Amino acid sequence: MQFPPIRETAQGISEQALASRPPIRAQIPQPCKDCRVDNAFHAWKAQELTPSFNWNIDFANWGIISPGKRAVIELVTATISVPGGEWARLRMSTSIGFSASNLDLVLTPQGQVGGQQIFVATHFVRVYSDQLIPFSVNRDNDQTEGHAFICISGYLIDI
């Protein structure tokens, strides 16, 4: 013998009406499937390069790294433009505690536009920092102006 569902009996709802109702979905908290996504960040800086051999471009004012956290940077992309015939270099610095890391990133010339030599860099990296994330743009001429645009992407982990 088959008995009708308790809900139908108790509430007097027909099977047809019950079948036409949308299913009930409970919101159950799920553990983080990919915590990198939940703790991701992007940051960028644009900097006019006034006449100088070296320019420091720091991401400190973005407030990426908070106490008890470490940044894991996975992507660095940059565009540096200087007057035609000039060159530029790009270095990223990070630190874990008192240990510093200096990473020279390859800039690839892309040609000239409007008299400006364009250099670009796109690097997939895994770089850690629990303090600073500065970049240094080094140039071979301290008499001319240029421009730098640097973007970083990554996620935070607990330390």
TORMAR-337932 format. One record per residue (C-alpha): residue in three letters; x, y, z. Coordinates in Angstrom, 1 decimal. Layout:
N
NODE   rest     east    north       up
NODE    ala        X        Y        Z
...
# end
This chain:
159
NODE   rest     east    north       up
NODE    met      0.0      0.0      0.0
NODE    gln      1.4      3.5     -0.9
NODE    phe      0.7      6.4      1.4
NODE    pro      0.5     10.0      0.2
NODE    pro      3.4     12.3      1.3
NODE    ile      2.9     13.7      4.8
NODE    arg      3.2     17.3      3.4
NODE    glu      0.3     16.6      1.0
NODE    thr     -1.8     15.1      3.7
NODE    ala     -1.0     17.8      6.3
NODE    gln     -1.5     20.7      3.9
NODE    gly     -4.0     19.3      1.5
NODE    ile     -1.7     20.0     -1.5
NODE    ser     -2.2     17.9     -4.6
NODE    glu      0.7     16.2     -6.3
NODE    gln      0.3     18.4     -9.3
NODE    ala      0.5     21.6     -7.3
NODE    leu      3.5     20.2     -5.4
NODE    ala      5.3     19.3     -8.7
NODE    ser      4.7     22.8    -10.1
NODE    arg      6.4     24.5     -7.1
NODE    pro     10.0     25.6     -7.5
NODE    pro     12.4     23.4     -5.5
NODE    ile     13.5     24.6     -2.1
NODE    arg     17.3     25.3     -2.0
NODE    ala     19.0     25.9      1.3
NODE    gln     22.0     28.2      1.4
NODE    ile     24.6     26.1      3.0
NODE    pro     28.0     27.7      3.5
NODE    gln     30.6     26.0      1.4
NODE    pro     34.3     25.9      2.2
NODE    cys     36.5     28.0     -0.1
NODE    lys     37.0     26.0     -3.3
NODE    asp     39.8     28.2     -4.6
NODE    cys     40.9     30.6     -1.9
NODE    arg     43.1     32.4     -4.4
NODE    val     39.9     33.7     -6.1
NODE    asp     38.3     34.8     -2.9
NODE    asn     41.5     36.7     -1.9
NODE    ala     42.5     38.1     -5.3
NODE    phe     43.8     41.6     -6.0
NODE    his     44.7     43.8     -8.9
NODE    ala     46.7     47.0     -8.6
NODE    trp     48.2     49.4    -11.1
NODE    lys     50.3     52.5    -11.2
NODE    ala     50.9     55.0    -13.9
NODE    gln     53.9     57.3    -13.5
NODE    glu     55.3     60.1    -15.5
NODE    leu     59.0     59.7    -15.6
NODE    thr     60.5     63.2    -15.3
NODE    pro     64.2     63.5    -16.2
NODE    ser     66.1     61.1    -14.0
NODE    phe     68.1     57.8    -14.4
NODE    asn     66.0     56.0    -11.8
NODE    trp     62.3     56.0    -10.8
NODE    asn     60.8     54.1     -7.9
NODE    ile     57.2     53.1     -8.4
NODE    asp     55.7     51.7     -5.2
NODE    phe     52.4     50.0     -4.5
NODE    ala     52.4     50.8     -0.8
NODE    asn     49.5     53.3     -1.1
NODE    trp     47.2     50.5     -2.5
NODE    gly     47.2     48.8      1.0
NODE    ile     47.5     45.4     -0.6
NODE    ile     49.4     43.7      2.3
NODE    ser     47.8     43.9      5.7
NODE    pro     49.2     42.5      9.0
NODE    gly     49.2     38.7      9.0
NODE    lys     49.0     38.5      5.2
NODE    arg     51.4     37.7      2.4
NODE    ala     50.9     38.7     -1.2
NODE    val     51.5     36.1     -3.8
NODE    ile     52.0     38.0     -7.1
NODE    glu     51.2     35.9    -10.2
NODE    leu     51.2     38.4    -13.0
NODE    val     53.2     41.5    -13.7
NODE    thr     52.6     43.5    -16.9
NODE    ala     54.2     46.8    -17.7
NODE    thr     54.6     49.4    -20.5
NODE    ile     57.5     51.8    -20.5
NODE    ser     57.8     54.6    -23.1
NODE    val     60.9     56.7    -23.5
NODE    pro     62.1     58.9    -26.4
NODE    gly     63.2     57.0    -29.5
NODE    gly     66.7     55.6    -29.3
NODE    glu     66.7     55.3    -25.5
NODE    trp     66.5     52.2    -23.3
NODE    ala     64.8     51.2    -20.0
NODE    arg     65.1     48.4    -17.5
NODE    leu     62.6     47.2    -15.0
NODE    arg     63.2     45.6    -11.6
NODE    met     60.7     44.4     -9.0
NODE    ser     61.6     44.2     -5.4
NODE    thr     59.8     42.2     -2.6
NODE    ser     60.6     41.1      0.9
NODE    ile     59.7     38.3      3.3
NODE    gly     60.7     39.4      6.8
NODE    phe     64.2     40.8      6.4
NODE    ser     65.0     38.9      3.2
NODE    ala     64.8     41.0      0.1
NODE    ser     64.3     39.8     -3.5
NODE    asn     65.2     41.8     -6.6
NODE    leu     63.8     40.5     -9.8
NODE    asp     64.9     41.9    -13.2
NODE    leu     62.0     41.7    -15.6
NODE    val     62.5     41.5    -19.4
NODE    leu     61.2     44.5    -21.3
NODE    thr     60.7     43.8    -25.0
NODE    pro     60.9     46.7    -27.5
NODE    gln     57.6     47.1    -29.5
NODE    gly     58.7     49.9    -31.9
NODE    gln     58.2     53.6    -31.9
NODE    val     55.0     55.6    -31.7
NODE    gly     55.0     59.4    -31.9
NODE    gly     58.8     59.5    -31.3
NODE    gln     58.5     57.3    -28.2
NODE    gln     60.2     53.9    -27.9
NODE    ile     57.7     51.5    -26.4
NODE    phe     58.8     48.6    -24.2
NODE    val     56.4     46.0    -22.7
NODE    ala     56.7     43.2    -20.2
NODE    thr     54.3     40.4    -19.3
NODE    his     55.5     37.9    -16.8
NODE    phe     53.7     35.0    -15.2
NODE    val     55.6     34.7    -11.9
NODE    arg     55.1     33.5     -8.3
NODE    val     56.6     36.2     -6.1
NODE    tyr     55.9     36.6     -2.4
NODE    ser     56.0     39.7     -0.3
NODE    asp     54.8     40.5      3.2
NODE    gln     56.0     44.1      3.2
NODE    leu     56.8     46.2      0.1
NODE    ile     56.2     45.8     -3.6
NODE    pro     58.2     48.5     -5.4
NODE    phe     59.4     48.6     -9.0
NODE    ser     62.5     50.5    -10.2
NODE    val     62.6     51.9    -13.8
NODE    asn     66.2     52.5    -14.8
NODE    arg     66.9     54.6    -17.9
NODE    asp     70.0     55.4    -19.9
NODE    asn     69.2     59.2    -20.1
NODE    asp     68.6     61.5    -17.3
NODE    gln     67.6     64.5    -19.5
NODE    thr     64.4     63.3    -21.1
NODE    glu     60.9     62.4    -19.9
NODE    gly     59.0     59.1    -20.3
NODE    his     56.0     57.2    -18.9
NODE    ala     55.5     53.9    -17.0
NODE    phe     52.4     51.8    -16.4
NODE    ile     52.7     48.8    -14.2
NODE    cys     50.0     46.3    -13.2
NODE    ile     50.2     43.4    -10.7
NODE    ser     47.7     40.7    -10.0
NODE    gly     47.7     38.0     -7.4
NODE    tyr     46.2     36.9     -4.1
NODE    leu     46.7     37.1     -0.4
NODE    ile     47.5     34.2      2.0
NODE    asp     47.6     34.1      5.8
NODE    ile     51.1     33.9      7.4
# end
